[in-house]
Amino acid sequence: MSVLDSFGNPTASSRKMIAASDKYSQGLQYIPDMCRDLDDLFTASDWRSTLTQSRLIFGNFAVPRAASIQKADWAVGHAWEPEFNGEDKKWADEYALPFLDDWYKLGDVRGSNFDFTTNLWLDSLAIDRDGDYFVLLTENESGYPMTQRIPAHRVGSRGYGQMVTKGTYAGKRIVNGCVKDSYGKTIAYLVLGESEAQDEFVDAANMHQGLDPEWHDQSRGIPAFHAAIPELRKAKTSEEWELMAQLVASSHALIEYNDDGTPDFDAPDVVQSGYGDDESLTVQTYSGGMVKHYKANSGNKLESLTTARPSDMWDSFQDRVQRSACRSIAWPYELAWKMDGLTGVTIRSVQEQARHSVESRQDILKIAAYRQITYAIAKGIENGFIPAPSNPRDWRAFSFIMPARLSIDPRNDSKTMIEEYKLGILNMTGITREKGKVYSAHIRERAEEVVEMKRIIAEVEAKSGFTIDPREMIMLTPNETAAEPAMAQTDENGNEMESDIIKFENLKSKFDAYGVAVRAGAITPSTADEELFRSEGGLPAMSQEVQGAWREDKGYRRPITILSGSSDPLVTPETEE
């Protein structure tokens, strides 16, 4: 039997391999054909329009701007110092690292205001705001390696269609400034000048494109804010209208009701505008401290104008839009704007989201940073600024000291690190890296601190005649000093002996463990136990009273309870009766 429609005709089968597979669905928006390359779906014109709107968002919306800046702050920070991992340590210490230290400050064509880490910070912002950025690897007149940032809008196509028609790359496909080979690899970029005559093709070997791709066939970076552009534009319009409504409401502070509906035109603070009775507007301005007097039962009254704007619904809408903008750049909204109501669990969740976003961004920046410093080293060797290393591969054996890991709850994170260190999950090298340090450099700093402290103590002691306990120099609290370090002791045969401090610590640990076992019911106290502990602790042997207590308790020693604030003898179950 067939199913009939409202006209009595058999209905067509709607069974499909996948539901809702039509481009046309009743009541829903038309779905265009998306089965094309991204460069065809997202044209150069689309890209420039998106770039323009994204820059407006960054410049005019505080929350998305703050989110992008926060990510850049955590991703770059005060770190990214080069670290050598090769064999020729002497070459690195004497030549390569000092050279890079100077180059970090001098390697940008715009001067020292744009040093290496500042540029990395700006690169991170550019990825979110512009989609991509470009670094030209060049050199000055003396051959010193230099870099130049090329903003995203300066790379594009102009009158070439889909094919380059002239120059070295004639016949090659070009997509929004990216010249492609037959495999789709970008082999050159077209940098736009003030006019077509000033346009210049730059080989990809001399230019780095920084982007965070989301598509396999992606040529240009897409601004991260693009997903939130429609809603943010509407939110901005709504914000402007809401502000205007509040200004209008604020300008009407009071409403006066009287018998004839007219003001006192003889009052000096009354102003009438308009043309004719029907189009006139009367406004009365009141000074501070104004008092109005009305005749009793006249019907006159003065009423203040109240408004509920902005409403909770409007605030909720704005909140949702701002949250959407933060999510578009993979940053927790709570860090950029609202941390109200976050608990321990949600704080850790927000922290993990932020950490993942920061580490992903650092992975992108590392590619550009590594290419720049290896270019600087290679050019420095080539042009005679530094000698070549003994190992020919060491010129590229560099990594970076990364910033301290993002932490919203550093106290809890430190406790976790300590526990993981005790369990062997972490080592000191890993811990110092998470703090943005190198272990060897950290140990060297600590050793130098100790040497400097001892030198100063000796100097002051010689001058004052007083002896200074080094523990007083590393005071933990106002009333607590650090424990004296346990020094190894040896007997007459040179064999290492256990120091008194170590003996005490071991004995304390044994006593503590015994007490825990007794309270847990795993061990029953006995006279033998007490004799052993008295002997190891250097305590006197059990007195007759103590032995009598053991006999009275039939070998089971009850804990002693001291009653605070009472002079009565100790009450036991026996004396209670």
Beta strands, then each sheet from edge to edge (+ up, - down):
strand 1: 81-84
strand 2: 132-139
strand 3: 145-150
strand 4: 173-175
strand 5: 178-180
strand 6: 186-191
strand 7: 200-203
strand 8: 207-211
strand 9: 254-257
strand 10: 270-273
strand 11: 281-284
strand 12: 301-304
strand 13: 398-401
strand 14: 489-490
strand 15: 496-497
sheet 1: 1+ 13-
sheet 2: 3+ 2- 8+
sheet 3: 4+ 5- 6+ 7-
sheet 4: 9+ 12-
sheet 5: 10+ 11-
sheet 6: 14+ 15-
end
